[in-house]
Each structure stands twice: as structure tokens, then as C-alpha cells.
Amino acid sequence: MTRPSSLRTHDLLGRKRPGYTKDGLTVHTDPNALRRVTKAMRGGGRRVTLVPTMGALHDGHRELMRRARSIPGSSTVVSIFVNPRQFGPTEDFDRYPRAFEADLEMCREEGVELVFAPDVDTMYPPGFATSIDPGPIGDELEGAARPGHFAGMLTVVNKLLAIVVPDVVFFGEKDYQQLTLIRRMVHDLDVDVHVVGVPTVRERDGMARSSRNAYLTPEQREQAVTISAALSAGQYAGEQGPAAVVAAAREVLSAEPALEVDYVELRDPELGPAPSIGDARLLIAARLGATRLIDNAHVSVTERV
């Protein structure tokens, strides 16, 4: 099979392409080659930032790139890899949206210098047997609905951190449980990287940007906005206590019969039990047809007056 032009390691004259081109985009598929480039960058006094993605890039990813690029004296790596180990046997790995050339164009538009786009056999060669245990929180919320998901996610994130060795890595807050578990892994394993959570990028009607939104029909797209409306209702109910937050969100969700609600939960910022007062996180998961959607929002729980 002919490799896409963006993935060729040699030009048309057979000359090896450089590992990095200033003010241009270079695509790497080999972990060792990319590691040499980022090591040279750090040795030259540059900081390295990483934006891990599964491709099908949208404006939420664009915001992550912009945050990464905003760090003075830094070079940004965007990884594009649909990780099979975080998909269950009945999930959407095969139909997960893939738009590689469009993804590269967005990276160019945002001034990204390096893209890491390995194949599955490169990331998980024969004999690969290691997995990272996410701990008890990994079995709750999304983990309860998607057994093994977070072990697969943490394993690939840890590999990306080992390959790129970034100073700073960026993740969106839409996948809040993912962000929380990554922060815990980095802390527990003494990984020398700063994890930055970036607020969820939303459509004008409040719906969170997600690659899986592409699965929705126009009718389902209109129904899906109920999730963000439920989050807003929960936020407004914060001054009435934690039980009122969940009740308000559930009431809004119940008004849309097409939504099959998986969970509506209020947790503390580390995903422990909901606080009686203080900062909290309201998390919702629901299905529209075959599409599973998640979203969350910060809630300030205060005492009743």
C-alpha cells in the first residue's frame, strides 16, 4: 500500500527527510525518531508541549493546540492515534471517525511543528503485555460502563509521555474522569510533566464539541443539547445543596425521551463523594441511539440561606 505523502520518510529523490523543519509540519511514525527530535529540542533550550488526540480534530482540539503553542519558547507535538486498547469489543473502534489529511491541515493552521502518527503495531508490538491499573476510580462512572477503557487510555498516555518527554501536556476537561486519572497517574508514578486541563469548547447552543458528534443525525443533534441544559440547571441549583443539583439535572434530562441516561452524578473535584459545600463536578452520560455522549460542569455547592 502506498503511504500518504505526509507519512513518507524520504522525498521523491530518495533523500531522507529531516526530523524537524522550522516553521513547517513534520510527521513522524517512528517513536525513536521523534524522541531524538524532542531530545534535541530540549537540549537546545526549547520546551516541548504535547497534545494527545485520536484524530478527527475539531475546535476543541484547536483550542488545546493554541494553549500548547502559547507557552513561550516551546515546540508542540500533536499525537494522532486511535487507540484500540481503550475500546471495548462492542464499541466503535472500526467506525471511529478518521480524517488524517484534514487533521494535518488543522495542525498546519495552528502552527504545530510535529505530528506523531504511529500505527497500532508500532505502539503495541508482538509480545506487548503491560497495562496501567487506574485504581478504584477507574471502575466507576465511565469505567463501570466501559470496562478496561481507562487501563487502555492510561497505558497509551504513559507511552506517549515516555516517547515525547514533554514539559507540559494538554487535555480537555470534557473527558473529566480521564483528566483526573491522568493527573493521578503522573503523580503516583513521578512522571516529570505538568498536566493542564483546558475548559470544554462548546457550540453556540452549549453542546460540548466531540468527535463522536459526527455520528448524530440532525434530529439527535437537537436532542443532545438537553445534556448541556441539564448541566446548567444543576449549576443554578448549587445554592440549594448537592441533592438539589442532581435533581435539577435529572428533571431536565427526563424531558427528552430520546435520551437514555446512564448516570447523573455529583462528585468532588477528585471524583470522590460529593461535598456538602464547596467546589464539585456534575457529570452526565447518556445515549442517543448508538451514540454515547458525556459532559460535565463545575458546580459551586453553597449553604442554603
N, C-alpha and C positions, 0 to 999 in steps of 0.2 A: 504494500500500500504506500502511495506517495505521501510523504509528510507535508503538512501545510507549510507554506513558505515561511511563516513566522516561527516554525519549530526547527528549521534546518540549521545544522551546526556549521555548515560550510556555504560559501557563496557559489555563484554559478561557475566561477573559475577554479573551484576546488580549494580556495583559501579558507582556512579556519576563521570563523567569526570571533570577534573579541568577546570576552565575558561581560563587558560593560562598555556602553557608549554614552559619553556625557551628552545630556540634553536629548537623548533618544531612549527608545524602549528595547531592552534585550530580553529574550525569552530563554529560560533555562529549563531543561527537563532532568538534568543530572544533579543530584544533591551535592556531590563533591565539587562539581564545577561552581555551583552557586556559593557554596561555603567558602571557596577560595576567594571569590569576588568580595563577599561581605567581610571576610577577614582582612583583605587588603584595604577596604574602605575604613574599617575601624583603625587599622594601623596607620592610616593617613590622617586620622583625626576626625573622621566623619562619624556621625551617629547613624545607626540603621534602625528603621521602623518597619514593622510588618503588619499587613492587613490580610489575615487568613479568610478565604472565601471558598464557596463551592461553585463559583461562576454564576451565570445568569444574572449579571450585575445590574443593579438598579440604583436609584438616587440615594438609598440608604448606604450602599457601598461607596458611592461617590463621596458622601459626607465623611466616611471613615478615611478614605484616601486624602481628603482635604485636611483632616485633622493630623494625619500622619505627615503630610507634606509641610504642615505649618511649623514643625519643630526646626528651629534654626540649625544649619549645618548638618542636615540629615539627608539620607537617601532612602527611598521607600521600596519595599518588596511587597508585591501582591501575589499571594498564592492562589491558584485556581485548581482545585482538586475535589471531585465528587467522591467523598469517602465512603466506600461500601460498608465499612465496619460500623457506621452509625445508623445504618438502615436495617430494619428487621426483615424477615423473609417475606412478609406480606406488604411491605411498604413500597415506596415509589422510586426506588433506585433507577430502574431502567427508564422510567419516563420523566425523571427529574430534568427540568429544562436545561439545555446546554446550548450556549451561543458564543463559542470561543472567539471568533473574529470580532464580534460586537463587543465582547468583554475587553479584548486588546485595544479596541478603538477608544473605549472609555478610559482605560488606563493611560493611553497617549494623551487624551484630552486633559487629564488631571496631572500630567507631568510625572507619572510614575516611571522610574528608571528600570526596574527589574520585575519580571513576572516569573514565578516558579510554577510550572505546569507539568508535573510528573504523571506517569501512568500508574495504574494500580500495581503492576509487578515491580515497579521501582520502589514504591513505598512499602509494599509487603512482599518481599521476595520469598521464594520457596523456603520453608522452614521457619518463617516468622511466627513467633509464639507468644510474644509479650503483650500484656494488656494492663492498663492502669485502672485500678479499682476506684470508683468515685466515692465510695463510702456510703453511709446510710441515706444521705440526701439524694444520691443518685438513683434510689429506688422509689422516690416519691414524685408526685406531680407528673412531669413528663416521663420520668423514669418508670413509673408504675404503668403508664400507657404504652411505653416503648422499651421493653426490657433489653438491656445491653447497649442502648443508644449512647449513654454517657460514657461508658467504658470505651466505646469506639471513638467518640469525639475527643476525649482526653488523650487517648493514645496518639491520634494523628496530630493534635495540637502540640503535644510534647515532642513528637518527631520534628515538626516544623520549627519549633523553638531551638532544637538541637542542630538543625541544618542551617538556619538563617542566623542564629545567635543575635537576635535583635536587642536593642536597648529598650525599645517600647513596642508593645503590641496592642492593637486596637480591635475591640469587639463592640457590636451594637447591643444596646440594652433590651431590644425586643426579645432576644433569647436570654432572659434574665437568669434563669437557672443555669444555663450554660456558662454565662459570665461568672456567676458565683462559684461554680465548681472549678473553673479555670483559676480564679484567684486563690482558691483553697489549695489546688494542686501546686501552684507556683510557690505558695507559702510553705506548704508541707515538704516539698522536695528541694527547697532552697534554690530555685531557679532564679538566676540574676536577670530579671526582666521586669519592667514596670507595665502593669496591665491597666489599660484605660478603657472605661466603658463610655460609649457615646450615646446620647439620648436618641430614642427612636425617631426616625424620619417618617412623617405621616403625609397622606394625601390631604387635599383641602377639606375633605369631609371627615377627617380624623382617622381613617383606616391606616394601620401600620403598613409600610412598604415591606413586601416579602416576595421572594422568587416564586413561591407557591401561589401567589395571587393570580398567576397566569393560568392556573387550572380552572378558575371560576368562570361560570357563564355570566353574561350581563345581569341576569336576574339575581344570581348568587352574589355578585359583587355588591348589589344594592342591599341585600340582606346582611352581608358581612359587616357593614358599618355598625350594626347593632352591638358588636363586641366593644368597639371603642366608646360607644354611647353608654354602655354598661359600666365601663371603667370610669367615665366622667361622673356618672351617678354615684358610684362608690366613693369617689374623691369628695364630692359635695356632702356626703353623709358622714365624713370623718369626725365631725364635731359631736356626733351622736354615739360614738363608741364603735368598737370593732364589729359587733354583731350587726349593727345597722349598715355598715359598709357592705358586707356580703349580701344582706337582704336587699339593699337598693340595687346592687348589680344584678342579682338574680331576677328581680322584678322586671328590669328592662329586657333581659335575655328571654324571659318567658313570653314576651310579647311577639317574638319572632319564631313561629312554629317550625320553620325550616332548619333552625339551628339545633343540633344535637349536642348539648352541653356535656363536656367531660368533667370539668371541675371549675369551681369558683372559690378561690382561697385567699385569705389574708394572712401574710406571714411577716416576720420581722425582716430587716434588710439582708440578713444572712440566711434567710429561709427557715428560721426556727419558728416557734409558736408566735402567733400574733400578739403584739404588745397591747396592754390596756390603754396606754398613752405613748405617743411618740411617733417616730417615723416607721412606716410599714410599706409593704408591697402587696398590691392586689393583682392576682394572676388568674387568667381565664384561658381555657382551652375548649374549643368547640369544633364540630364538623359541619360542613355544608356539602352534602353529597359525599364524594370520596375524598374531599379536601379537608385536611386538618389545619386549623388556624390557632395561633397562640398570640397573646398580647398581655401587657401588664402596665401598671402605672404606680407611681409613688402616691402614697396616701399619708396625710398627717392626721393621726388619731388624737383627738383632744378630749378634755373632760367636758361633760355636759354642764352648761351654765344654769 
